[in-house]
């Protein structure tokens, strides 16, 4: 069973930065794509950024220019570097992976709180 473990969440002031990490239990090359989603209270879970096996990246309009998704293949990790954080970025952030059979795997989530 694939396990995804997020870390790096916490409390930050508006304008600050955080780096989230997602450690996969398997070689991340087995996944078609890995992604970060977030869910704020009362909101639907939304895609923040993703990265394909080929290294192509995609970002939600709301985070373009502020967030960067990256991966370390040797460590089987995917990271989300978040800069210029805004109160509206506060949410639980989830790591996601989709394999070649389109099975979707989720981490347990990590809380990001942004104070104004």
Secondary structure, 3 states (H helix, E strand, C coil): CCCEEEECCEEEECCCCEEEEEEECCCHHHEEEEEEEEECCCCCCEEEEEEECCCCEEECCCCCCCEEEEEEHHHCEEEEEECCCCHHHCEEEEEEEEECCCCEEECCCEEEEEEC
